């Protein structure tokens, strides 16, 4: 099934420094002046997986995991490489108290474990490593318009199991499976 909302998370992206002049040649063109902020055209994609174990709905075990990916337009590589110190990309995840485990991509994503707010977590991209990785992807597939970067995996704390169920049935010549709440 396709979901239009996230389980327990929301993310926002920002930059923390002002870049130098550069131009993107990808599908999302960027023209920058010396005092402009960096408008980054990127997409967060979140895939959520639910695992069910047990046939009895009152004893069913549910495990929910997720993966987050960022997609960058190919033109952003020139913007990142034209500046020796590109603006640091950062994002925030809210409702982190609902997560059992958060595993950022250790090579690309940093986080401060001493953050005071136990329900919010801020992350920063390692821009040198990100730029090198995007350049590598561009060399491997130079005709691609966008490049995907896995940034983290997570697991949600076990939730009210009795409110979830899995129903499989045969209807009009088709086998159907659905989550019942």
Order of alpha helices (4+ residues) and beta strands (2+ residues): beta-beta-beta-alpha-beta-beta-beta-beta-alpha-beta-beta-beta
